[in-house]
Amino acid sequence: MKLRRILLLLVSHAVVAVAGFAAGIYTLPLLIAPEGPTAAQVKSAGERARHTGQFRRDLKGSDALHWGEGRVTVGPDVVALLGEVAPGPDYKLYLSPRFVETEAEVEALKAQMLRVGDVKTFSNFIVPLPADVDLEKYDTVLVWCETFSQFITAAKYR
């Protein structure tokens, strides 16, 4: 009886520890995220946009914890989102030569993609583009979680 009780306590404590760790991974980015740009700032950044696209929640690789929605503008010097992405760690913004919507598609094409920069906010963002980027080589902008190799969202912009 005593062994059974010890095993039950060990298992219950392990379950609570794992659940707490998972909750911490999910909530930490929310706690440390900087304030996102205002809608006016995003609209201003998108005024010179050459292209627009739409992040949607219904993509194959998106789910309840990994999604994005809103209007994406791609200009000569910035990519801006007026919308939201699900909170998470280590988000990167990429330009892709073709539309992708799953982890497998991203992994297969990643060598041909251009990593633009970090996405540090979850409600609206503005990410500067490298000065020498050729937007005509790409047609899709995507958000990728580098740490967990997780697809978040993508939008075809041309």
C-alpha positions as CSV (number, residue, x, y, z in Angstrom):
1,M,0.0,0.0,0.0
2,K,2.8,2.4,0.8
3,L,4.6,1.7,-2.5
4,R,1.3,2.4,-4.4
5,R,0.9,5.7,-2.6
6,I,4.5,6.8,-3.4
7,L,4.1,5.9,-7.1
8,L,0.8,7.8,-7.2
9,L,2.5,10.9,-5.7
10,L,5.4,10.6,-8.1
11,V,3.2,10.4,-11.1
12,S,0.8,13.2,-10.0
13,H,3.8,15.5,-9.3
14,A,5.4,14.7,-12.6
15,V,2.1,15.4,-14.4
16,V,1.8,18.8,-12.6
17,A,5.4,19.6,-13.4
18,V,5.1,18.8,-17.1
19,A,1.8,20.8,-17.3
20,G,3.4,23.8,-15.5
21,F,6.5,23.7,-17.8
22,A,4.2,23.6,-20.9
23,A,2.1,26.5,-19.6
24,G,5.3,28.4,-18.9
25,I,6.6,27.9,-22.5
26,Y,3.3,29.2,-23.8
27,T,2.8,32.2,-21.5
28,L,6.4,33.4,-21.2
29,P,6.4,35.1,-24.7
30,L,3.2,36.9,-23.7
31,L,4.8,38.2,-20.5
32,I,8.0,39.5,-22.2
33,A,6.6,40.6,-25.5
34,P,7.0,44.3,-26.2
35,E,4.0,46.5,-27.0
36,G,3.0,46.1,-30.7
37,P,2.7,49.0,-33.0
38,T,-0.6,50.8,-33.2
39,A,-3.0,50.4,-36.2
40,A,-2.0,53.9,-37.3
41,Q,1.7,53.0,-37.3
42,V,1.1,49.8,-39.3
43,K,-1.1,51.6,-41.8
44,S,1.6,54.2,-42.2
45,A,4.3,51.6,-42.7
46,G,2.1,49.9,-45.3
47,E,1.5,53.1,-47.3
48,R,4.4,52.4,-49.7
49,A,3.5,48.7,-49.9
50,R,3.9,47.1,-53.3
51,H,1.9,44.0,-52.3
52,T,-0.7,42.8,-49.8
53,G,-1.8,39.4,-48.5
54,Q,-4.0,37.9,-45.9
55,F,-3.0,35.7,-42.9
56,R,-5.9,33.2,-42.3
57,R,-6.6,30.7,-39.5
58,D,-7.8,28.0,-41.8
59,L,-4.4,26.9,-43.4
60,K,-3.5,23.2,-43.3
61,G,-0.6,23.7,-40.9
62,S,-2.4,26.1,-38.6
63,D,-4.3,24.9,-35.5
64,A,-5.7,26.3,-32.2
65,L,-2.2,27.2,-30.9
66,H,-0.5,28.1,-34.2
67,W,-2.3,30.7,-36.4
68,G,-2.3,34.1,-37.8
69,E,-5.0,36.4,-39.1
70,G,-5.0,39.9,-40.6
71,R,-3.8,42.0,-43.5
72,V,-0.1,41.8,-44.4
73,T,1.6,44.5,-46.5
74,V,5.0,44.0,-48.2
75,G,6.7,47.2,-49.2
76,P,10.2,48.2,-50.4
77,D,11.5,48.4,-46.8
78,V,9.1,46.7,-44.4
79,V,6.6,43.8,-43.9
80,A,3.7,44.9,-41.7
81,L,0.8,43.0,-40.2
82,L,-2.5,44.6,-39.1
83,G,-3.8,41.7,-37.2
84,E,-2.6,39.0,-34.8
85,V,-0.5,35.9,-34.6
86,A,-0.8,33.2,-31.8
87,P,1.7,33.9,-29.1
88,G,4.8,31.8,-29.0
89,P,8.6,31.8,-28.7
90,D,11.2,32.6,-31.4
91,Y,9.0,33.6,-34.3
92,K,10.9,34.4,-37.5
93,L,9.5,36.1,-40.6
94,Y,10.5,34.5,-44.0
95,L,9.9,35.3,-47.6
96,S,9.2,32.2,-49.7
97,P,9.4,31.7,-53.5
98,R,6.1,29.8,-53.4
99,F,3.1,29.4,-51.0
100,V,3.6,26.9,-48.2
101,E,1.2,26.0,-45.4
102,T,2.7,23.0,-43.5
103,E,5.9,22.2,-41.7
104,A,6.9,19.7,-44.3
105,E,6.5,22.3,-47.1
106,V,8.6,24.8,-45.2
107,E,11.3,22.4,-44.4
108,A,11.5,21.3,-48.1
109,L,11.8,24.9,-49.3
110,K,13.6,26.6,-46.4
111,A,17.0,26.7,-48.2
112,Q,15.4,28.9,-50.9
113,M,13.6,31.2,-48.4
114,L,14.9,34.5,-47.1
115,R,14.9,35.0,-43.3
116,V,13.8,38.6,-42.9
117,G,13.9,39.0,-39.1
118,D,12.2,38.4,-35.8
119,V,8.5,38.8,-35.0
120,K,8.5,40.0,-31.4
121,T,4.9,41.2,-31.0
122,F,1.7,39.2,-31.4
123,S,-0.8,42.0,-32.1
124,N,0.4,43.9,-35.2
125,F,4.0,44.0,-36.3
126,I,6.4,45.8,-38.5
127,V,9.6,44.0,-39.6
128,P,12.2,45.8,-41.6
129,L,13.3,44.2,-44.9
130,P,17.0,44.0,-45.9
131,A,18.0,46.8,-48.2
132,D,19.0,44.5,-51.0
133,V,15.9,42.2,-51.0
134,D,14.3,41.5,-54.4
135,L,10.6,41.1,-53.6
136,E,10.0,39.7,-57.1
137,K,11.9,36.5,-56.2
138,Y,9.3,35.7,-53.6
139,D,5.5,35.5,-53.5
140,T,4.8,34.5,-49.9
141,V,5.5,35.9,-46.4
142,L,5.4,33.4,-43.5
143,V,5.8,33.3,-39.8
144,W,7.8,30.3,-38.5
145,C,8.7,29.2,-34.9
146,E,12.4,28.5,-35.2
147,T,12.8,26.7,-31.8
148,F,10.0,24.1,-32.4
149,S,10.1,24.0,-36.2
150,Q,6.4,24.9,-36.2
151,F,4.4,26.5,-39.0
152,I,2.4,29.5,-37.7
153,T,0.9,31.2,-40.8
154,A,1.6,32.3,-44.3
155,A,0.1,34.7,-46.9
156,K,0.6,34.8,-50.7
157,Y,1.3,38.5,-51.6
158,R,1.6,38.3,-55.3
